[in-house]
Amino acid sequence: MSKKIVVVGSCMIDFVSYAPRLPEAGETIHGHKFVTNFGGKGANQCVAAAKLGGDVALVARVGDDVWGPKYINNLKNEQIDTQNVRITENSSSGIAQIIVADSGINQIVIVAGANLSLSPKDVLDSQPLISLAKVLVLQLETPVETAIEALKLCKGISILNGAPALAQYNLELLKLPSIFCVNESEASVFTGLPVNNVCEAEIAAKLLISKGCQSVLITVGAEGAVYLSNDPSKKLLHVDSPKVKSIDTTGAGDAFIGALAFCLANYDHISMENAIKAACIVAADSVTRLGTQISFPGPEILQNVL
Ligand code: ADP
């Protein structure tokens, strides 16, 4: 059964404690609120595309703890095909233990757990699904060799979100995807250049193209995104994001990538400029609400846009 969008990536559960301040080493303090959220870049991007009405499948791994089946249910509730979300025996699900202090600063420990067992074999086992996808989406919270295997099987458009960023990497990671997409800090790690504004993002995009990328998309927060392709006839683009009152930018990049995948999978002749504009509209809307997956908008956001 083919799906227009296939995401190969991570599922994480965020355990978030809110406390007056961060504890010192060895100290125990009382927090005042605790929430659990479904996260992980792979699942977030999947949910963003599904909420817009995308036909989406996820290839991922969760643990054999209580969280694995709960995560799969969450994906099913978003109408995501979970046939290729497998349970790893004797492993915890991926988790992020987050403490947020009243001042807004935080402390995070991530245990990737079952995400580390998402293997090239899992990708080969999902071969028909991946090969038939119009758009394949990947990130780097699961093993790099798994992402590379999936990129090799892809016959459609592939989007690699280079997050978390790697200072040392196989150049295939840049060369294989149709679109290499990162935020400013990730672009800085991949290039070794400072990337703090649109102008520096444009310089980083040019360097990434010279290293072999087919096209580069760098998101620059409230300033939108910069896009450059290796086709010399195409000009460098800077697409603005709508001006909004930002409440919580967590997951903005994931909303952006999910929306980009949705546009490229569903509108055959859409220009990259229009697909990026739509992705900015979706991501900007998501920052006006608290949370990650729960902040992603539904199809109405793109009603008069596409
Ligand atoms: P990440 O979430 O990965 O750090 P960015 O901060 O670059 O990525 O944000 C991704 C996209 O989200 C941006 O390209 C933009 O479209 C949108 N966005 C993020 N922050 C804002 C903001 N304050 N106002 C409007 N749009 C925003």
py3Dmol code that shows the C-alpha trace and the ligand (Angstrom):
import py3Dmol

protein = """\
ATOM      1  CA  MET A   1       0.000   0.000   0.000  1.00  0.00           C
ATOM      2  CA  SER A   2       1.774   3.199  -1.122  1.00  0.00           C
ATOM      3  CA  LYS A   3       1.735   6.493   0.751  1.00  0.00           C
ATOM      4  CA  LYS A   4       2.505   9.891  -0.711  1.00  0.00           C
ATOM      5  CA  ILE A   5       4.710  10.861   2.235  1.00  0.00           C
ATOM      6  CA  VAL A   6       6.978   8.483   4.118  1.00  0.00           C
ATOM      7  CA  VAL A   7       8.951   9.625   7.145  1.00  0.00           C
ATOM      8  CA  VAL A   8      11.860   7.542   8.445  1.00  0.00           C
ATOM      9  CA  GLY A   9      12.764   8.833  11.880  1.00  0.00           C
ATOM     10  CA  SER A  10      12.430   9.154  15.613  1.00  0.00           C
ATOM     11  CA  CYS A  11       9.699   8.939  18.232  1.00  0.00           C
ATOM     12  CA  MET A  12      10.475  10.484  21.636  1.00  0.00           C
ATOM     13  CA  ILE A  13       8.325  11.083  24.672  1.00  0.00           C
ATOM     14  CA  ASP A  14       8.984  14.377  26.439  1.00  0.00           C
ATOM     15  CA  PHE A  15       8.699  14.303  30.236  1.00  0.00           C
ATOM     16  CA  VAL A  16       8.535  17.965  31.183  1.00  0.00           C
ATOM     17  CA  SER A  17       8.807  19.193  34.784  1.00  0.00           C
ATOM     18  CA  TYR A  18       8.254  22.876  35.526  1.00  0.00           C
ATOM     19  CA  ALA A  19      10.183  24.092  38.601  1.00  0.00           C
ATOM     20  CA  PRO A  20      11.062  27.443  40.210  1.00  0.00           C
ATOM     21  CA  ARG A  21      14.695  26.930  39.183  1.00  0.00           C
ATOM     22  CA  LEU A  22      17.026  24.205  37.882  1.00  0.00           C
ATOM     23  CA  PRO A  23      18.385  21.908  40.646  1.00  0.00           C
ATOM     24  CA  GLU A  24      22.082  21.959  41.563  1.00  0.00           C
ATOM     25  CA  ALA A  25      24.070  18.705  41.188  1.00  0.00           C
ATOM     26  CA  GLY A  26      22.850  16.266  43.858  1.00  0.00           C
ATOM     27  CA  GLU A  27      19.968  18.508  44.908  1.00  0.00           C
ATOM     28  CA  THR A  28      16.250  17.545  44.971  1.00  0.00           C
ATOM     29  CA  ILE A  29      13.718  20.336  44.553  1.00  0.00           C
ATOM     30  CA  HIS A  30       9.931  20.469  44.180  1.00  0.00           C
ATOM     31  CA  GLY A  31       8.482  21.325  40.803  1.00  0.00           C
ATOM     32  CA  HIS A  32       4.965  22.709  40.346  1.00  0.00           C
ATOM     33  CA  LYS A  33       3.736  21.014  37.173  1.00  0.00           C
ATOM     34  CA  PHE A  34       4.465  17.914  35.077  1.00  0.00           C
ATOM     35  CA  VAL A  35       3.336  17.040  31.544  1.00  0.00           C
ATOM     36  CA  THR A  36       4.164  14.338  29.013  1.00  0.00           C
ATOM     37  CA  ASN A  37       4.180  15.177  25.304  1.00  0.00           C
ATOM     38  CA  PHE A  38       4.697  13.082  22.210  1.00  0.00           C
ATOM     39  CA  GLY A  39       7.745  14.334  20.326  1.00  0.00           C
ATOM     40  CA  GLY A  40      10.805  13.305  18.318  1.00  0.00           C
ATOM     41  CA  LYS A  41      11.585  15.017  15.045  1.00  0.00           C
ATOM     42  CA  GLY A  42      10.457  12.102  12.859  1.00  0.00           C
ATOM     43  CA  ALA A  43       7.055  11.753  14.463  1.00  0.00           C
ATOM     44  CA  ASN A  44       6.608  15.538  14.742  1.00  0.00           C
ATOM     45  CA  GLN A  45       7.189  16.024  11.008  1.00  0.00           C
ATOM     46  CA  CYS A  46       4.863  13.124  10.268  1.00  0.00           C
ATOM     47  CA  VAL A  47       2.116  14.610  12.456  1.00  0.00           C
ATOM     48  CA  ALA A  48       2.563  18.075  10.893  1.00  0.00           C
ATOM     49  CA  ALA A  49       1.997  16.632   7.395  1.00  0.00           C
ATOM     50  CA  ALA A  50      -0.891  14.409   8.562  1.00  0.00           C
ATOM     51  CA  LYS A  51      -2.708  17.312  10.275  1.00  0.00           C
ATOM     52  CA  LEU A  52      -2.703  19.201   6.966  1.00  0.00           C
ATOM     53  CA  GLY A  53      -4.432  16.194   5.391  1.00  0.00           C
ATOM     54  CA  GLY A  54      -1.339  14.362   4.114  1.00  0.00           C
ATOM     55  CA  ASP A  55      -1.300  10.657   3.316  1.00  0.00           C
ATOM     56  CA  VAL A  56       1.565   9.655   5.604  1.00  0.00           C
ATOM     57  CA  ALA A  57       3.415   6.577   6.888  1.00  0.00           C
ATOM     58  CA  LEU A  58       6.137   6.437   9.526  1.00  0.00           C
ATOM     59  CA  VAL A  59       9.050   3.996   9.633  1.00  0.00           C
ATOM     60  CA  ALA A  60      10.301   4.059  13.233  1.00  0.00           C
ATOM     61  CA  ARG A  61      10.980   2.099  16.419  1.00  0.00           C
ATOM     62  CA  VAL A  62       9.569   2.415  19.916  1.00  0.00           C
ATOM     63  CA  GLY A  63      10.462   0.420  23.062  1.00  0.00           C
ATOM     64  CA  ASP A  64       8.653  -2.458  24.741  1.00  0.00           C
ATOM     65  CA  ASP A  65       7.791  -0.222  27.709  1.00  0.00           C
ATOM     66  CA  VAL A  66       4.357   1.305  28.405  1.00  0.00           C
ATOM     67  CA  TRP A  67       5.182   4.236  26.106  1.00  0.00           C
ATOM     68  CA  GLY A  68       5.695   2.265  22.884  1.00  0.00           C
ATOM     69  CA  PRO A  69       2.029   1.243  22.361  1.00  0.00           C
ATOM     70  CA  LYS A  70       0.848   4.647  23.642  1.00  0.00           C
ATOM     71  CA  TYR A  71       2.989   6.357  20.998  1.00  0.00           C
ATOM     72  CA  ILE A  72       1.657   4.099  18.239  1.00  0.00           C
ATOM     73  CA  ASN A  73      -1.904   4.956  19.324  1.00  0.00           C
ATOM     74  CA  ASN A  74      -1.100   8.660  19.189  1.00  0.00           C
ATOM     75  CA  LEU A  75       0.114   8.247  15.589  1.00  0.00           C
ATOM     76  CA  LYS A  76      -2.983   6.224  14.653  1.00  0.00           C
ATOM     77  CA  ASN A  77      -5.181   8.985  16.091  1.00  0.00           C
ATOM     78  CA  GLU A  78      -3.523  11.341  13.585  1.00  0.00           C
ATOM     79  CA  GLN A  79      -4.421   8.894  10.738  1.00  0.00           C
ATOM     80  CA  ILE A  80      -0.735   7.951  10.257  1.00  0.00           C
ATOM     81  CA  ASP A  81       0.077   4.499   8.852  1.00  0.00           C
ATOM     82  CA  THR A  82       2.047   2.742  11.640  1.00  0.00           C
ATOM     83  CA  GLN A  83       2.559  -0.673  10.011  1.00  0.00           C
ATOM     84  CA  ASN A  84       6.278   0.034   9.871  1.00  0.00           C
ATOM     85  CA  VAL A  85       6.584   1.329  13.441  1.00  0.00           C
ATOM     86  CA  ARG A  86       8.136  -1.649  15.221  1.00  0.00           C
ATOM     87  CA  ILE A  87       8.698  -2.447  18.893  1.00  0.00           C
ATOM     88  CA  THR A  88      12.273  -3.193  20.002  1.00  0.00           C
ATOM     89  CA  GLU A  89      12.452  -5.870  22.716  1.00  0.00           C
ATOM     90  CA  ASN A  90      14.345  -5.048  25.912  1.00  0.00           C
ATOM     91  CA  SER A  91      14.626  -1.377  25.064  1.00  0.00           C
ATOM     92  CA  SER A  92      13.059   1.784  26.416  1.00  0.00           C
ATOM     93  CA  SER A  93      11.269   4.123  24.051  1.00  0.00           C
ATOM     94  CA  GLY A  94      13.159   7.299  23.201  1.00  0.00           C
ATOM     95  CA  ILE A  95      12.635   9.862  25.938  1.00  0.00           C
ATOM     96  CA  ALA A  96      13.586  13.449  26.713  1.00  0.00           C
ATOM     97  CA  GLN A  97      13.684  14.422  30.389  1.00  0.00           C
ATOM     98  CA  ILE A  98      13.151  18.185  30.440  1.00  0.00           C
ATOM     99  CA  ILE A  99      13.209  20.627  33.352  1.00  0.00           C
ATOM    100  CA  VAL A 100      11.918  24.125  32.616  1.00  0.00           C
ATOM    101  CA  ALA A 101      12.706  26.801  35.226  1.00  0.00           C
ATOM    102  CA  ASP A 102      10.370  29.771  35.846  1.00  0.00           C
ATOM    103  CA  SER A 103      12.986  31.976  34.178  1.00  0.00           C
ATOM    104  CA  GLY A 104      12.476  29.948  30.965  1.00  0.00           C
ATOM    105  CA  ILE A 105      15.888  28.260  30.920  1.00  0.00           C
ATOM    106  CA  ASN A 106      15.867  24.491  30.654  1.00  0.00           C
ATOM    107  CA  GLN A 107      17.916  21.354  31.139  1.00  0.00           C
ATOM    108  CA  ILE A 108      17.379  18.329  28.902  1.00  0.00           C
ATOM    109  CA  VAL A 109      18.623  14.732  28.954  1.00  0.00           C
ATOM    110  CA  ILE A 110      17.741  12.674  25.881  1.00  0.00           C
ATOM    111  CA  VAL A 111      17.883   8.881  25.905  1.00  0.00           C
ATOM    112  CA  ALA A 112      17.419   7.749  22.299  1.00  0.00           C
ATOM    113  CA  GLY A 113      16.496   4.176  23.402  1.00  0.00           C
ATOM    114  CA  ALA A 114      14.715   2.221  20.648  1.00  0.00           C
ATOM    115  CA  ASN A 115      15.421   4.958  18.079  1.00  0.00           C
ATOM    116  CA  LEU A 116      19.018   3.688  17.932  1.00  0.00           C
ATOM    117  CA  SER A 117      17.782   0.284  16.781  1.00  0.00           C
ATOM    118  CA  LEU A 118      16.088   1.667  13.651  1.00  0.00           C
ATOM    119  CA  SER A 119      18.377  -0.152  11.218  1.00  0.00           C
ATOM    120  CA  PRO A 120      19.154  -0.225   7.488  1.00  0.00           C
ATOM    121  CA  LYS A 121      17.368  -3.623   7.538  1.00  0.00           C
ATOM    122  CA  ASP A 122      14.181  -1.911   8.801  1.00  0.00           C
ATOM    123  CA  VAL A 123      14.455   0.383   5.806  1.00  0.00           C
ATOM    124  CA  LEU A 124      15.009  -2.531   3.404  1.00  0.00           C
ATOM    125  CA  ASP A 125      11.985  -4.284   4.949  1.00  0.00           C
ATOM    126  CA  SER A 126       9.953  -1.149   4.117  1.00  0.00           C
ATOM    127  CA  GLN A 127      11.378  -0.923   0.590  1.00  0.00           C
ATOM    128  CA  PRO A 128       8.153  -0.842  -1.453  1.00  0.00           C
ATOM    129  CA  LEU A 129       6.716   1.868   0.805  1.00  0.00           C
ATOM    130  CA  ILE A 130       9.873   4.005   0.586  1.00  0.00           C
ATOM    131  CA  SER A 131      10.442   3.515  -3.149  1.00  0.00           C
ATOM    132  CA  LEU A 132       6.856   4.429  -4.032  1.00  0.00           C
ATOM    133  CA  ALA A 133       6.708   7.561  -1.832  1.00  0.00           C
ATOM    134  CA  LYS A 134       6.394  10.881  -3.631  1.00  0.00           C
ATOM    135  CA  VAL A 135       8.226  12.540  -0.754  1.00  0.00           C
ATOM    136  CA  LEU A 136      10.585  10.857   1.722  1.00  0.00           C
ATOM    137  CA  VAL A 137      11.501  12.766   4.902  1.00  0.00           C
ATOM    138  CA  LEU A 138      14.449  11.956   7.183  1.00  0.00           C
ATOM    139  CA  GLN A 139      16.295  13.422  10.152  1.00  0.00           C
ATOM    140  CA  LEU A 140      19.378  12.416  12.160  1.00  0.00           C
ATOM    141  CA  GLU A 141      17.876  11.384  15.526  1.00  0.00           C
ATOM    142  CA  THR A 142      18.086   7.782  14.259  1.00  0.00           C
ATOM    143  CA  PRO A 143      21.289   6.138  12.910  1.00  0.00           C
ATOM    144  CA  VAL A 144      22.914   7.922   9.960  1.00  0.00           C
ATOM    145  CA  GLU A 145      23.444   4.665   8.029  1.00  0.00           C
ATOM    146  CA  THR A 146      19.680   4.081   8.192  1.00  0.00           C
ATOM    147  CA  ALA A 147      19.011   7.495   6.668  1.00  0.00           C
ATOM    148  CA  ILE A 148      21.571   6.837   3.919  1.00  0.00           C
ATOM    149  CA  GLU A 149      19.989   3.462   3.075  1.00  0.00           C
ATOM    150  CA  ALA A 150      16.553   5.092   2.823  1.00  0.00           C
ATOM    151  CA  LEU A 151      17.893   7.919   0.636  1.00  0.00           C
ATOM    152  CA  LYS A 152      19.344   5.306  -1.743  1.00  0.00           C
ATOM    153  CA  LEU A 153      15.939   3.615  -2.112  1.00  0.00           C
ATOM    154  CA  CYS A 154      14.031   6.851  -2.724  1.00  0.00           C
ATOM    155  CA  LYS A 155      12.719   7.471  -6.245  1.00  0.00           C
ATOM    156  CA  GLY A 156      10.736  10.600  -5.405  1.00  0.00           C
ATOM    157  CA  ILE A 157      11.709  13.849  -3.678  1.00  0.00           C
ATOM    158  CA  SER A 158      13.810  13.346  -0.541  1.00  0.00           C
ATOM    159  CA  ILE A 159      14.101  15.895   2.264  1.00  0.00           C
ATOM    160  CA  LEU A 160      16.885  15.364   4.799  1.00  0.00           C
ATOM    161  CA  ASN A 161      16.568  17.474   7.933  1.00  0.00           C
ATOM    162  CA  GLY A 162      20.151  17.574   9.193  1.00  0.00           C
ATOM    163  CA  ALA A 163      19.146  17.626  12.852  1.00  0.00           C
ATOM    164  CA  PRO A 164      20.779  17.128  15.234  1.00  0.00           C
ATOM    165  CA  ALA A 165      23.725  18.482  13.267  1.00  0.00           C
ATOM    166  CA  LEU A 166      26.984  16.603  12.765  1.00  0.00           C
ATOM    167  CA  ALA A 167      30.398  18.281  12.609  1.00  0.00           C
ATOM    168  CA  GLN A 168      31.887  15.149  10.955  1.00  0.00           C
ATOM    169  CA  TYR A 169      29.789  13.447   8.289  1.00  0.00           C
ATOM    170  CA  ASN A 170      29.797  11.314   5.187  1.00  0.00           C
ATOM    171  CA  LEU A 171      29.380  13.589   2.142  1.00  0.00           C
ATOM    172  CA  GLU A 172      26.636  11.240   0.886  1.00  0.00           C
ATOM    173  CA  LEU A 173      24.432  12.917   3.502  1.00  0.00           C
ATOM    174  CA  LEU A 174      24.681  16.150   1.529  1.00  0.00           C
ATOM    175  CA  LYS A 175      24.683  14.638  -1.957  1.00  0.00           C
ATOM    176  CA  LEU A 176      21.844  12.094  -1.762  1.00  0.00           C
ATOM    177  CA  PRO A 177      18.817  14.175  -0.661  1.00  0.00           C
ATOM    178  CA  SER A 178      16.933  16.360  -3.129  1.00  0.00           C
ATOM    179  CA  ILE A 179      16.626  18.994  -0.359  1.00  0.00           C
ATOM    180  CA  PHE A 180      19.016  19.383   2.577  1.00  0.00           C
ATOM    181  CA  CYS A 181      17.150  21.370   5.235  1.00  0.00           C
ATOM    182  CA  VAL A 182      18.622  22.796   8.459  1.00  0.00           C
ATOM    183  CA  ASN A 183      18.105  25.701  10.843  1.00  0.00           C
ATOM    184  CA  GLU A 184      20.732  28.364  11.515  1.00  0.00           C
ATOM    185  CA  SER A 185      22.633  26.576  14.304  1.00  0.00           C
ATOM    186  CA  GLU A 186      22.663  23.313  12.357  1.00  0.00           C
ATOM    187  CA  ALA A 187      23.864  25.112   9.219  1.00  0.00           C
ATOM    188  CA  SER A 188      26.684  26.527  11.318  1.00  0.00           C
ATOM    189  CA  VAL A 189      27.774  23.059  12.533  1.00  0.00           C
ATOM    190  CA  PHE A 190      27.621  21.560   9.016  1.00  0.00           C
ATOM    191  CA  THR A 191      29.611  24.423   7.468  1.00  0.00           C
ATOM    192  CA  GLY A 192      31.815  25.647  10.323  1.00  0.00           C
ATOM    193  CA  LEU A 193      30.598  29.181   9.504  1.00  0.00           C
ATOM    194  CA  PRO A 194      28.667  31.588  11.746  1.00  0.00           C
ATOM    195  CA  VAL A 195      24.979  31.523  10.722  1.00  0.00           C
ATOM    196  CA  ASN A 196      22.953  34.096  12.660  1.00  0.00           C
ATOM    197  CA  ASN A 197      21.041  35.974   9.973  1.00  0.00           C
ATOM    198  CA  VAL A 198      19.722  35.794   6.406  1.00  0.00           C
ATOM    199  CA  CYS A 199      22.966  37.035   4.891  1.00  0.00           C
ATOM    200  CA  GLU A 200      25.097  34.443   6.711  1.00  0.00           C
ATOM    201  CA  ALA A 201      22.540  31.740   5.842  1.00  0.00           C
ATOM    202  CA  GLU A 202      22.949  32.620   2.164  1.00  0.00           C
ATOM    203  CA  ILE A 203      26.731  32.226   2.447  1.00  0.00           C
ATOM    204  CA  ALA A 204      26.307  28.870   4.246  1.00  0.00           C
ATOM    205  CA  ALA A 205      23.832  27.689   1.571  1.00  0.00           C
ATOM    206  CA  LYS A 206      26.384  28.470  -1.152  1.00  0.00           C
ATOM    207  CA  LEU A 207      29.072  26.506   0.709  1.00  0.00           C
ATOM    208  CA  LEU A 208      26.736  23.507   1.143  1.00  0.00           C
ATOM    209  CA  ILE A 209      25.959  23.563  -2.591  1.00  0.00           C
ATOM    210  CA  SER A 210      29.700  23.615  -3.331  1.00  0.00           C
ATOM    211  CA  LYS A 211      30.079  20.523  -1.091  1.00  0.00           C
ATOM    212  CA  GLY A 212      27.584  18.628  -3.266  1.00  0.00           C
ATOM    213  CA  CYS A 213      24.020  19.387  -2.079  1.00  0.00           C
ATOM    214  CA  GLN A 214      21.358  19.294  -4.808  1.00  0.00           C
ATOM    215  CA  SER A 215      19.487  22.041  -2.977  1.00  0.00           C
ATOM    216  CA  VAL A 216      19.723  23.679   0.434  1.00  0.00           C
ATOM    217  CA  LEU A 217      16.971  25.139   2.598  1.00  0.00           C
ATOM    218  CA  ILE A 218      18.007  27.024   5.732  1.00  0.00           C
ATOM    219  CA  THR A 219      15.253  28.191   8.081  1.00  0.00           C
ATOM    220  CA  VAL A 220      16.029  31.465   9.809  1.00  0.00           C
ATOM    221  CA  GLY A 221      13.360  31.655  12.539  1.00  0.00           C
ATOM    222  CA  ALA A 222      11.075  34.713  12.281  1.00  0.00           C
ATOM    223  CA  GLU A 223      12.954  35.742   9.114  1.00  0.00           C
ATOM    224  CA  GLY A 224      11.595  32.744   7.165  1.00  0.00           C
ATOM    225  CA  ALA A 225      13.906  30.646   5.024  1.00  0.00           C
ATOM    226  CA  VAL A 226      16.659  30.788   2.430  1.00  0.00           C
ATOM    227  CA  TYR A 227      16.702  28.381  -0.535  1.00  0.00           C
ATOM    228  CA  LEU A 228      19.409  27.664  -3.089  1.00  0.00           C
ATOM    229  CA  SER A 229      19.512  24.951  -5.741  1.00  0.00           C
ATOM    230  CA  ASN A 230      22.551  23.653  -7.641  1.00  0.00           C
ATOM    231  CA  ASP A 231      20.802  24.630 -10.883  1.00  0.00           C
ATOM    232  CA  PRO A 232      22.751  27.773 -11.892  1.00  0.00           C
ATOM    233  CA  SER A 233      19.708  29.133 -13.783  1.00  0.00           C
ATOM    234  CA  LYS A 234      17.776  29.382 -10.473  1.00  0.00           C
ATOM    235  CA  LYS A 235      18.301  32.379  -8.208  1.00  0.00           C
ATOM    236  CA  LEU A 236      18.857  32.237  -4.459  1.00  0.00           C
ATOM    237  CA  LEU A 237      15.499  32.777  -2.702  1.00  0.00           C
ATOM    238  CA  HIS A 238      14.670  34.394   0.592  1.00  0.00           C
ATOM    239  CA  VAL A 239      11.072  33.716   1.638  1.00  0.00           C
ATOM    240  CA  ASP A 240       9.679  35.740   4.566  1.00  0.00           C
ATOM    241  CA  SER A 241       7.652  34.181   7.369  1.00  0.00           C
ATOM    242  CA  PRO A 242       4.377  35.898   8.364  1.00  0.00           C
ATOM    243  CA  LYS A 243       4.748  38.259  11.337  1.00  0.00           C
ATOM    244  CA  VAL A 244       3.057  36.644  14.340  1.00  0.00           C
ATOM    245  CA  LYS A 245       3.000  36.906  18.142  1.00  0.00           C
ATOM    246  CA  SER A 246       5.323  34.075  19.083  1.00  0.00           C
ATOM    247  CA  ILE A 247       4.329  32.085  22.203  1.00  0.00           C
ATOM    248  CA  ASP A 248       6.350  28.853  21.850  1.00  0.00           C
ATOM    249  CA  THR A 249       8.705  28.079  18.969  1.00  0.00           C
ATOM    250  CA  THR A 250       9.315  24.433  19.973  1.00  0.00           C
ATOM    251  CA  GLY A 251       8.831  22.254  16.914  1.00  0.00           C
ATOM    252  CA  ALA A 252       8.578  25.174  14.451  1.00  0.00           C
ATOM    253  CA  GLY A 253      11.188  23.528  12.226  1.00  0.00           C
ATOM    254  CA  ASP A 254       9.236  20.258  12.309  1.00  0.00           C
ATOM    255  CA  ALA A 255       5.991  22.040  11.342  1.00  0.00           C
ATOM    256  CA  PHE A 256       7.915  23.682   8.479  1.00  0.00           C
ATOM    257  CA  ILE A 257       9.293  20.376   7.127  1.00  0.00           C
ATOM    258  CA  GLY A 258       6.000  18.503   7.519  1.00  0.00           C
ATOM    259  CA  ALA A 259       4.216  21.269   5.608  1.00  0.00           C
ATOM    260  CA  LEU A 260       6.878  21.385   2.896  1.00  0.00           C
ATOM    261  CA  ALA A 261       6.538  17.603   2.410  1.00  0.00           C
ATOM    262  CA  PHE A 262       2.744  17.962   2.278  1.00  0.00           C
ATOM    263  CA  CYS A 263       2.908  20.662  -0.423  1.00  0.00           C
ATOM    264  CA  LEU A 264       5.449  18.829  -2.580  1.00  0.00           C
ATOM    265  CA  ALA A 265       3.532  15.535  -2.292  1.00  0.00           C
ATOM    266  CA  ASN A 266       0.090  16.965  -3.067  1.00  0.00           C
ATOM    267  CA  TYR A 267       0.686  19.715  -5.645  1.00  0.00           C
ATOM    268  CA  ASP A 268       2.588  18.333  -8.629  1.00  0.00           C
ATOM    269  CA  HIS A 269       3.506  21.617 -10.246  1.00  0.00           C
ATOM    270  CA  ILE A 270       4.014  23.772  -7.168  1.00  0.00           C
ATOM    271  CA  SER A 271       7.144  25.959  -7.310  1.00  0.00           C
ATOM    272  CA  MET A 272       9.690  25.649  -4.493  1.00  0.00           C
ATOM    273  CA  GLU A 273       9.002  29.308  -3.690  1.00  0.00           C
ATOM    274  CA  ASN A 274       5.289  28.645  -3.136  1.00  0.00           C
ATOM    275  CA  ALA A 275       5.954  25.437  -1.196  1.00  0.00           C
ATOM    276  CA  ILE A 276       8.366  27.318   1.111  1.00  0.00           C
ATOM    277  CA  LYS A 277       5.850  30.183   1.518  1.00  0.00           C
ATOM    278  CA  ALA A 278       3.201  27.665   2.580  1.00  0.00           C
ATOM    279  CA  ALA A 279       5.647  25.954   4.971  1.00  0.00           C
ATOM    280  CA  CYS A 280       6.428  29.347   6.556  1.00  0.00           C
ATOM    281  CA  ILE A 281       2.699  30.057   7.008  1.00  0.00           C
ATOM    282  CA  VAL A 282       2.169  26.702   8.754  1.00  0.00           C
ATOM    283  CA  ALA A 283       5.304  27.024  10.946  1.00  0.00           C
ATOM    284  CA  ALA A 284       4.520  30.659  11.881  1.00  0.00           C
ATOM    285  CA  ASP A 285       0.997  29.644  12.887  1.00  0.00           C
ATOM    286  CA  SER A 286       2.372  26.825  15.074  1.00  0.00           C
ATOM    287  CA  VAL A 287       4.509  29.258  17.120  1.00  0.00           C
ATOM    288  CA  THR A 288       1.378  31.158  18.199  1.00  0.00           C
ATOM    289  CA  ARG A 289       0.337  28.197  20.408  1.00  0.00           C
ATOM    290  CA  LEU A 290       2.009  26.266  23.257  1.00  0.00           C
ATOM    291  CA  GLY A 291       3.312  22.764  22.627  1.00  0.00           C
ATOM    292  CA  THR A 292       4.758  20.847  19.698  1.00  0.00           C
ATOM    293  CA  GLN A 293       2.451  18.375  17.922  1.00  0.00           C
ATOM    294  CA  ILE A 294      -0.653  19.939  19.513  1.00  0.00           C
ATOM    295  CA  SER A 295       0.359  23.352  18.132  1.00  0.00           C
ATOM    296  CA  PHE A 296       0.411  22.218  14.479  1.00  0.00           C
ATOM    297  CA  PRO A 297      -2.503  23.590  12.410  1.00  0.00           C
ATOM    298  CA  GLY A 298      -5.060  21.705  10.313  1.00  0.00           C
ATOM    299  CA  PRO A 299      -5.790  22.032   6.559  1.00  0.00           C
ATOM    300  CA  GLU A 300      -7.742  25.321   6.951  1.00  0.00           C
ATOM    301  CA  ILE A 301      -4.441  27.214   7.356  1.00  0.00           C
ATOM    302  CA  LEU A 302      -3.580  26.592   3.678  1.00  0.00           C
ATOM    303  CA  GLN A 303      -7.115  27.068   2.318  1.00  0.00           C
ATOM    304  CA  ASN A 304      -6.509  30.326   0.461  1.00  0.00           C
ATOM    305  CA  VAL A 305      -2.798  29.764  -0.046  1.00  0.00           C
ATOM    306  CA  LEU A 306      -2.482  26.779  -2.420  1.00  0.00           C
TER     307      LEU A 306
END
"""
ligand_1 = """\
27
ADP
P 13.845 25.377 14.413
O 12.503 25.259 15.042
O 14.339 24.089 13.796
O 14.891 26.022 15.283
P 13.438 27.895 12.990
O 13.548 28.595 14.300
O 14.316 28.387 11.893
O 13.677 26.326 13.127
O 11.918 27.990 12.552
C 11.402 27.242 11.471
C 10.357 28.054 10.747
O 9.336 28.426 11.687
C 10.865 29.366 10.180
O 11.358 29.177 8.866
C 9.605 30.221 10.200
O 8.817 29.962 9.057
C 8.853 29.717 11.421
N 9.099 30.572 12.602
C 9.898 30.283 13.659
N 9.870 31.283 14.573
C 9.030 32.237 14.071
C 8.566 33.510 14.536
N 8.962 34.023 15.696
N 7.712 34.193 13.746
C 7.284 33.702 12.570
N 7.679 32.499 12.083
C 8.535 31.767 12.819
"""
view = py3Dmol.view(width=600, height=400)
view.addModel(protein, "pdb")
view.setStyle({"model": 0}, {"cartoon": {"style": "trace"}})
view.addModel(ligand_1, "xyz")
view.setStyle({"model": 1}, {"stick": {}})
view.zoomTo()
view.show()
